[in-house]
Amino acid sequence: MKSRITALLCPLLCLFHTVSAEEWRSITPDVIYGHKAGMALTYDVIRPGQNANGAAVLFMVSGGWVSTWMPPESVVRPEKNALNLFEKIVDRGYTLILVRHGSSPWFKVPDAVSDVRTAIRHVRKNAANYEIDPARIGVCGGSAGGHLSLVLGTMGDDGDPQSAKELEKISSRVQAVAAYFPPTDIREYVNHEKLSPQFPAIVFPADQAPGVSPLLSVTSDDAPTLLIHGDQDELVPISHSERFLDAMKKANAPCKLLIMPGAAHGFPGAQGQQAEKALLDWFDGHLKPSAAEKQ
């Protein structure tokens, strides 16, 4: 649950480019998708300048359910040498959307869940403006961000046409999920004696925990899900992903678990490369149009 954005963004593959930043991608920063406590909830939209495939990948900016901000142009830029994960996503033609939620300690896990569900509805409502297909949206993240990704994969709905709120009429479903070392059963963390001081987001009424636990919400129509987890992770034990995989299999929902031997809560280096390739290939397999659809 600790922030692992640095590890996830570690340069890994030596891919060379000669295009300028403007040709390679365009950025729309700080799109407001909602408000709470007098503050704006925002996401950044990074569109590929070339070879756009019409699909989108949302990245949950969350570590310990703390959602940090940084200028998007500082993390998504063409490099002469290695590309980080964000850049690889854009380089494959996806529109990348960096989603921030209300942060701990002011807001708790249920608040973050509510925020990201609002965010996906807002993205889908504005899909035409972003030149993306609202039926081809994926989501990814690590640790708390992985949890929120699974929330969208398992708890999405078709929207309520009778709602008085326009956004609530729009679907919150996603079409593919990739989650690094995600906590899947929040009941094991809520009001935790040792972890609560470090992660105040898990301090909330225990009776709300089942409703924000993806493990308990698995159904047959859930999005195809890739889990990537180290077998030596002590903060979020691999059993969280193993039980989620079992639940998905029982529901006949597509799911795969990639285990990183010897890895703890994060895996840079060669294992990081393997994880990133698996994530990108997973989205290619589930979000890119098939040859028949292209005809």
N, C-alpha and C positions, 0 to 999 in steps of 0.2 A: 504493500500500500504506500510505501514511501515513493516519492517522486523519482522516476527512473528515466525522465525525458532525455537526459544526457546520454545514457547508455543506449536508448532507442535511436538516438540521432548520431551515433558514432559512425564516422566515415568507414565504409567497408569495401565497396567495389570500385575499382579504377575504371571509370567510364569517362571518356573525353568528349568535350563539346566545344564548338567554336561560335555558337550563337550568342547574341547579347542577352542580358537579363530581360529586356523588353520583349525580345522575340521568343524567349524561352517560356515565359509565364507572365500573367497579369494578376494583380492583387487588388481585391476590394476589402479593405480592413474595417474592423469594428462595425459590422452589420448588427443593428439592434434587433433582437428577436423577442425581447420582453423587458419588463421592469420588476424590481422587487426592492423593498426597503429604501426607496428613493434612488436606486442605482439601476444602470442599464445592464442587461445580459447581452453578450455579444458573441459573434463568431467572425472569423476571417475567411474569405473565399479566394482561393488561389487557382486560377485557370491556366491550363497549358496553352502556350502560344502556338504549338504545332501538334498535329496528330491527336487531337482530342477525340476520345472514344465515346463521349456522351454520358459516361457514368461518373458517379461521385463517391468519394470516400471521406467519411467524417472521422476525425481524430478527436477522441475525448481528452481534452487537456486537463488531466486530473492525477494527482499523486496524493494519497491520503485524503482524497476528496477536497484537496486544495487546488484551485484552478488559477494558475499563474498567467501573467500577460507578458508578452515580448513582441517587439515589432516583427510582423510576419516576414518582411523582407530580410530580416537577419537570420532566419532559419530556413528559408526557401529561396535559394539562389543557385544559378549554374556555376559549377566549379570546374576548373581545369583538370582536377584529379578525381578524388572520390566524391560520390553523392551520398548524402545522408538519407534516412528513410523517407522523410517528407519529399525530398527532391526526387527520389526514385519513384514515388507514387505519381508525382506530376509528370515525370519523364515518360512514364508508361501511358500517359494520355488521360489520367483521371483528374477531375476537378477535386482538389483537396479543400476540405472545410474544417478549420480548427475551432472546436466548440468549447466555450468556457461556461462554467456554471457558478452559482453562488457558492462561495468558499467557506470551508471550515476556518475558524471556530464559530463564526456567526451562523452558518447554516449547516444542517446535518445531512446524513445520507438520504433520507426521504426527500429533502429539498433538492438535492442534486439530481435525484431520479426525476422529479417533476420538471426540473429545468431542461434536462436533455431531451425529454419527451416533447416539450414545447419546441425545442430547437429543431428537431427533425420535422415537425409539422411545418415550421416556418420555412425551412429549406425546401420542402416539397411544394409549398404554396408558391415559392419564388423560383421553381425549377426552370421555367421558361427564361427568366431573366439571366440565369446562370448557364443556360444552354446545356442543361442536363436532363436526362430521362428520369422522371419521378419514380419509375418502376425499376431503376437500376442504381440503388443507393446502398453502399456498404458502410460499416462502422468498425473502428478499431481503437485500441488503447491498451495500456499496461497497468496492472495492479488495480487501483481504484478506477482508472480509466477502462480497464478490462471488465470490471464489474459493471460499469455503466454501459459498456458495449453489449454485454450479455442481457442487460435490462431491456435494451432496445430490440435485441433479437428475440427475446422470449415474451415480453410484455406489450409488444406493439398491438395496436388496434386499428380498425378501419375508419375511425372517426365517428362522431355522433352527429348525424344530420339535423337533429333536433336541438342541438346546443345553441345557446344564445351567444357563445363566443365563436367567432369565425374560425380561429385556429383549431378549436376542438372538433370542427367538422371534418378536418383533414386527417388522413391516416398517419400513424406514428410507426408504421412497420418499416423494417429494413430488409434488404434482400441477401445480405451476406455479413458475417461477423468474423473478426479475427481478434482474439484476446490473449494477451500475455499475462501469465500468472494471476488470474482473476480470483478474488474471493467470491464464491458462488452462494454461500449460505451465511448471511449476515447475522443470523441468530447466534453464531459462534463468536461474534465480535462485539455485539451491542453491549455497552456498559461493562466492557472487559476490565477486570481489576488492574492488569498491568499495562494494557495498551491504551486505555482511555485517555490518560494524561498526554500521551504522544499524539493520539488521533482523536481530538474532541468531536469529530463528525460522527463517531459511533456512540456518543452519549445522547440517547433519545429513548422515549418509551419503548420497552421491549416488545409490546404487542404490535408495534409497527414493523418489526424486523421481518416477519414472514412475507409481508407485502413488497419488500425490496430485495428479496432473495431469489435470484434467477433460477436456482436449483429447484425451487418449489413451484415454478411457473412453466415448466417445460411441457409443450404440447406438440402434436404432430405437424402443425403448420409453422413451427419456428424456423427462423432463417438458418441456412447452412452455416455451421460454426466451426472455426479452427481454433483450437486451444494450444498454447505453447507454454510449457511449464518445466522448470528445473526440479529434479527429483530430490534435491537437498534444500529446498526452500523451507525455511523455518517460520517466516512471517506469514506466508500463505501456503500451507502444505499442499503438495501435489494432489492430495486426496480431494481437494475442492474440484479440480479439473476432472479427476477420475470419476467422481460421483456424477458430475454433470454429463460426462460422456455416457455413462451407463443410463442415465435418465433419457438422454436424447436417443440412444439406441432402442430403449424400450418403447419410446414414442414413435419410432421409425422416422426420426428427423435426422438429416445429414449432419454428421459431426466427426471431427478427426482430432486426435490428441498427439502432438509432437512433443516427445519427452527429451529434455536436455540432460544427459547423464552428468552427475556431479555438480550441476549448476544450482545456485541459490536464487535469491530474488533479483534476477537480472543475469544477462549472459552476453557480454561483449565478445570481441574477437571472432574466431571462426564460428562459434555457436550463434553469435549475433548475426553473422552473414547468412547462416542456414535459416534462422528464424525469419529474417527479412525476406529471403527468397520464397519461403513457404507462404508468408503473408501475401506477397505480391502475386504469386501463382494462384493462390486461393481466390483472390479477387478477380484475376483474369478468367478463372474457370467459372465463376458465378455471376459476374457483372458484365463482361464483354458480350456483345451480341454474337450469336452463332453464325456460321456461314449461311445457313438458310435464312436467318433474319436479315442478313445484309442484302440478300437478293431482292 
